[in-house]
Amino acid sequence: MTWNWQQAGWPRFTSNAKQLDAFEKRLLLGAGVSFGAVKHLSEDDY
C-alpha cells in the first residue's frame, strides 16, 4: 500500500460519484443501525 502523496495524480485526485454511491449507502445504513441500537440503551447499559 502506498501513501496518498506517493500515488499518481497527487494532490489532484478525481472520483466517480457512481462508484462511491454504493459505499455511501452502506455507510449510512450501518450508521443508522448503530445509532438505532445505541438509542435503545439505558445509562445502566453503558
Biopython code that builds the backbone (N, CA, C, O; Angstrom):
import numpy as np
from Bio.PDB.StructureBuilder import StructureBuilder

atoms = [
    (1, "MET", "N", (0.848, -1.182, 0.000)),
    (1, "MET", "CA", (0.000, 0.000, 0.000)),
    (1, "MET", "C", (0.890, 1.239, 0.000)),
    (1, "MET", "O", (1.910, 1.294, 0.686)),
    (2, "THR", "N", (0.486, 2.208, -0.768)),
    (2, "THR", "CA", (1.276, 3.435, -0.846)),
    (2, "THR", "C", (0.579, 4.554, -0.072)),
    (2, "THR", "O", (-0.626, 4.514, 0.177)),
    (3, "TRP", "N", (1.365, 5.530, 0.288)),
    (3, "TRP", "CA", (0.819, 6.723, 0.936)),
    (3, "TRP", "C", (0.105, 7.561, -0.107)),
    (3, "TRP", "O", (0.368, 7.435, -1.303)),
    (4, "ASN", "N", (-0.812, 8.430, 0.357)),
    (4, "ASN", "CA", (-1.535, 9.303, -0.581)),
    (4, "ASN", "C", (-0.576, 10.084, -1.462)),
    (4, "ASN", "O", (-0.761, 10.158, -2.677)),
    (5, "TRP", "N", (0.434, 10.659, -0.862)),
    (5, "TRP", "CA", (1.347, 11.514, -1.617)),
    (5, "TRP", "C", (2.235, 10.733, -2.576)),
    (5, "TRP", "O", (2.932, 11.339, -3.389)),
    (6, "GLN", "N", (2.226, 9.403, -2.503)),
    (6, "GLN", "CA", (3.007, 8.585, -3.425)),
    (6, "GLN", "C", (2.193, 8.161, -4.644)),
    (6, "GLN", "O", (2.753, 7.625, -5.600)),
    (7, "GLN", "N", (0.907, 8.390, -4.626)),
    (7, "GLN", "CA", (0.046, 7.958, -5.721)),
    (7, "GLN", "C", (0.097, 8.942, -6.887)),
    (7, "GLN", "O", (0.304, 10.143, -6.711)),
    (8, "ALA", "N", (-0.096, 8.395, -8.072)),
    (8, "ALA", "CA", (-0.104, 9.226, -9.276)),
    (8, "ALA", "C", (-1.240, 10.246, -9.177)),
    (8, "ALA", "O", (-2.331, 9.924, -8.706)),
    (9, "GLY", "N", (-0.983, 11.450, -9.613)),
    (9, "GLY", "CA", (-2.008, 12.477, -9.598)),
    (9, "GLY", "C", (-2.086, 13.272, -8.310)),
    (9, "GLY", "O", (-2.909, 14.178, -8.185)),
    (10, "TRP", "N", (-1.237, 12.940, -7.356)),
    (10, "TRP", "CA", (-1.248, 13.672, -6.094)),
    (10, "TRP", "C", (-0.921, 15.125, -6.344)),
    (10, "TRP", "O", (0.029, 15.366, -7.089)),
    (11, "PRO", "N", (-1.577, 16.085, -5.823)),
    (11, "PRO", "CA", (-2.764, 16.052, -4.960)),
    (11, "PRO", "C", (-4.058, 16.273, -5.730)),
    (11, "PRO", "O", (-5.059, 16.670, -5.134)),
    (12, "ARG", "N", (-4.068, 16.033, -7.014)),
    (12, "ARG", "CA", (-5.266, 16.267, -7.829)),
    (12, "ARG", "C", (-6.017, 14.956, -8.080)),
    (12, "ARG", "O", (-5.972, 14.395, -9.175)),
    (13, "PHE", "N", (-6.698, 14.489, -7.051)),
    (13, "PHE", "CA", (-7.446, 13.239, -7.173)),
    (13, "PHE", "C", (-8.782, 13.487, -7.851)),
    (13, "PHE", "O", (-9.345, 14.579, -7.774)),
    (14, "THR", "N", (-9.271, 12.468, -8.505)),
    (14, "THR", "CA", (-10.611, 12.522, -9.090)),
    (14, "THR", "C", (-11.422, 11.378, -8.491)),
    (14, "THR", "O", (-10.866, 10.404, -7.983)),
    (15, "SER", "N", (-12.717, 11.509, -8.559)),
    (15, "SER", "CA", (-13.580, 10.442, -8.050)),
    (15, "SER", "C", (-14.762, 10.266, -8.982)),
    (15, "SER", "O", (-15.084, 11.144, -9.783)),
    (16, "ASN", "N", (-15.385, 9.138, -8.861)),
    (16, "ASN", "CA", (-16.554, 8.803, -9.658)),
    (16, "ASN", "C", (-17.725, 8.650, -8.688)),
    (16, "ASN", "O", (-17.752, 7.718, -7.884)),
    (17, "ALA", "N", (-18.688, 9.563, -8.764)),
    (17, "ALA", "CA", (-19.811, 9.563, -7.816)),
    (17, "ALA", "C", (-20.598, 8.258, -7.877)),
    (17, "ALA", "O", (-21.082, 7.787, -6.848)),
    (18, "LYS", "N", (-20.734, 7.668, -9.056)),
    (18, "LYS", "CA", (-21.481, 6.410, -9.171)),
    (18, "LYS", "C", (-20.775, 5.275, -8.427)),
    (18, "LYS", "O", (-21.431, 4.442, -7.803)),
    (19, "GLN", "N", (-19.463, 5.240, -8.487)),
    (19, "GLN", "CA", (-18.718, 4.200, -7.786)),
    (19, "GLN", "C", (-18.804, 4.389, -6.276)),
    (19, "GLN", "O", (-18.864, 3.410, -5.532)),
    (20, "LEU", "N", (-18.812, 5.621, -5.823)),
    (20, "LEU", "CA", (-18.862, 5.898, -4.390)),
    (20, "LEU", "C", (-20.264, 5.755, -3.815)),
    (20, "LEU", "O", (-20.413, 5.606, -2.602)),
    (21, "ASP", "N", (-21.287, 5.798, -4.645)),
    (21, "ASP", "CA", (-22.666, 5.763, -4.193)),
    (21, "ASP", "C", (-22.979, 4.516, -3.365)),
    (21, "ASP", "O", (-23.602, 4.617, -2.309)),
    (22, "ALA", "N", (-22.557, 3.359, -3.831)),
    (22, "ALA", "CA", (-22.836, 2.113, -3.104)),
    (22, "ALA", "C", (-22.146, 2.111, -1.748)),
    (22, "ALA", "O", (-22.735, 1.666, -0.762)),
    (23, "PHE", "N", (-20.920, 2.596, -1.677)),
    (23, "PHE", "CA", (-20.206, 2.663, -0.400)),
    (23, "PHE", "C", (-20.889, 3.635, 0.559)),
    (23, "PHE", "O", (-20.992, 3.370, 1.756)),
    (24, "GLU", "N", (-21.351, 4.758, 0.023)),
    (24, "GLU", "CA", (-22.030, 5.754, 0.857)),
    (24, "GLU", "C", (-23.332, 5.183, 1.424)),
    (24, "GLU", "O", (-23.651, 5.414, 2.591)),
    (25, "LYS", "N", (-24.074, 4.450, 0.618)),
    (25, "LYS", "CA", (-25.317, 3.842, 1.084)),
    (25, "LYS", "C", (-25.049, 2.839, 2.194)),
    (25, "LYS", "O", (-25.775, 2.805, 3.188)),
    (26, "ARG", "N", (-24.013, 2.020, 2.037)),
    (26, "ARG", "CA", (-23.663, 1.042, 3.082)),
    (26, "ARG", "C", (-23.251, 1.741, 4.360)),
    (26, "ARG", "O", (-23.630, 1.310, 5.450)),
    (27, "LEU", "N", (-22.480, 2.814, 4.247)),
    (27, "LEU", "CA", (-22.048, 3.575, 5.408)),
    (27, "LEU", "C", (-23.249, 4.153, 6.148)),
    (27, "LEU", "O", (-23.355, 4.020, 7.367)),
    (28, "LEU", "N", (-24.151, 4.794, 5.412)),
    (28, "LEU", "CA", (-25.312, 5.419, 6.041)),
    (28, "LEU", "C", (-26.235, 4.382, 6.678)),
    (28, "LEU", "O", (-26.780, 4.622, 7.756)),
    (29, "LEU", "N", (-26.416, 3.239, 6.029)),
    (29, "LEU", "CA", (-27.243, 2.182, 6.596)),
    (29, "LEU", "C", (-26.625, 1.651, 7.886)),
    (29, "LEU", "O", (-27.318, 1.485, 8.890)),
    (30, "GLY", "N", (-25.330, 1.389, 7.855)),
    (30, "GLY", "CA", (-24.648, 0.895, 9.052)),
    (30, "GLY", "C", (-24.681, 1.909, 10.183)),
    (30, "GLY", "O", (-24.871, 1.545, 11.343)),
    (31, "ALA", "N", (-24.496, 3.180, 9.849)),
    (31, "ALA", "CA", (-24.541, 4.223, 10.878)),
    (31, "ALA", "C", (-25.941, 4.309, 11.477)),
    (31, "ALA", "O", (-26.090, 4.481, 12.686)),
    (32, "GLY", "N", (-26.958, 4.192, 10.644)),
    (32, "GLY", "CA", (-28.334, 4.241, 11.134)),
    (32, "GLY", "C", (-28.652, 3.077, 12.049)),
    (32, "GLY", "O", (-29.307, 3.252, 13.077)),
    (33, "VAL", "N", (-28.193, 1.891, 11.684)),
    (33, "VAL", "CA", (-28.412, 0.705, 12.520)),
    (33, "VAL", "C", (-27.702, 0.878, 13.861)),
    (33, "VAL", "O", (-28.274, 0.592, 14.912)),
    (34, "SER", "N", (-26.469, 1.341, 13.823)),
    (34, "SER", "CA", (-25.709, 1.548, 15.061)),
    (34, "SER", "C", (-26.363, 2.605, 15.937)),
    (34, "SER", "O", (-26.494, 2.417, 17.147)),
    (35, "PHE", "N", (-26.772, 3.706, 15.337)),
    (35, "PHE", "CA", (-27.416, 4.780, 16.091)),
    (35, "PHE", "C", (-28.712, 4.274, 16.721)),
    (35, "PHE", "O", (-28.995, 4.566, 17.883)),
    (36, "GLY", "N", (-29.490, 3.526, 15.965)),
    (36, "GLY", "CA", (-30.745, 2.983, 16.480)),
    (36, "GLY", "C", (-30.521, 2.031, 17.637)),
    (36, "GLY", "O", (-31.287, 2.040, 18.601)),
    (37, "ALA", "N", (-29.492, 1.214, 17.559)),
    (37, "ALA", "CA", (-29.197, 0.273, 18.640)),
    (37, "ALA", "C", (-28.763, 1.009, 19.898)),
    (37, "ALA", "O", (-29.217, 0.675, 20.993)),
    (38, "VAL", "N", (-27.904, 1.992, 19.765)),
    (38, "VAL", "CA", (-27.409, 2.753, 20.919)),
    (38, "VAL", "C", (-28.535, 3.572, 21.536)),
    (38, "VAL", "O", (-28.560, 3.776, 22.750)),
    (39, "LYS", "N", (-29.460, 4.040, 20.718)),
    (39, "LYS", "CA", (-30.568, 4.868, 21.204)),
    (39, "LYS", "C", (-31.429, 4.104, 22.205)),
    (39, "LYS", "O", (-32.067, 4.715, 23.062)),
    (40, "HIS", "N", (-31.454, 2.783, 22.106)),
    (40, "HIS", "CA", (-32.297, 1.973, 22.989)),
    (40, "HIS", "C", (-31.575, 1.504, 24.249)),
    (40, "HIS", "O", (-32.159, 0.785, 25.059)),
    (41, "LEU", "N", (-30.329, 1.895, 24.427)),
    (41, "LEU", "CA", (-29.594, 1.528, 25.633)),
    (41, "LEU", "C", (-29.924, 2.510, 26.753)),
    (41, "LEU", "O", (-30.124, 3.701, 26.516)),
    (42, "SER", "N", (-29.976, 1.997, 27.953)),
    (42, "SER", "CA", (-30.155, 2.885, 29.101)),
    (42, "SER", "C", (-28.779, 3.250, 29.653)),
    (42, "SER", "O", (-27.770, 2.684, 29.232)),
    (43, "GLU", "N", (-28.736, 4.192, 30.590)),
    (43, "GLU", "CA", (-27.461, 4.590, 31.179)),
    (43, "GLU", "C", (-26.795, 3.416, 31.899)),
    (43, "GLU", "O", (-25.568, 3.353, 31.973)),
    (44, "ASP", "N", (-27.587, 2.494, 32.426)),
    (44, "ASP", "CA", (-27.027, 1.315, 33.118)),
    (44, "ASP", "C", (-26.314, 0.375, 32.146)),
    (44, "ASP", "O", (-25.429, -0.382, 32.543)),
    (45, "ASP", "N", (-26.706, 0.430, 30.867)),
    (45, "ASP", "CA", (-26.096, -0.441, 29.858)),
    (45, "ASP", "C", (-24.730, 0.053, 29.414)),
    (45, "ASP", "O", (-23.956, -0.720, 28.851)),
    (46, "TYR", "N", (-24.413, 1.325, 29.653)),
    (46, "TYR", "CA", (-23.132, 1.855, 29.228)),
    (46, "TYR", "C", (-22.099, 1.224, 30.064)),
    (46, "TYR", "O", (-20.913, 1.509, 29.900)),
]
sb = StructureBuilder()
sb.init_structure("model")
sb.init_model(0)
sb.init_chain("A")
sb.init_seg("    ")
for serial, (resi, resn, name, xyz) in enumerate(atoms, 1):
    if name == "N":
        sb.init_residue(resn, " ", resi, " ")
    sb.init_atom(name, np.array(xyz, "f"), 0.0, 1.0, " ", f" {name:<3s}", serial, name[0])
structure = sb.get_structure()
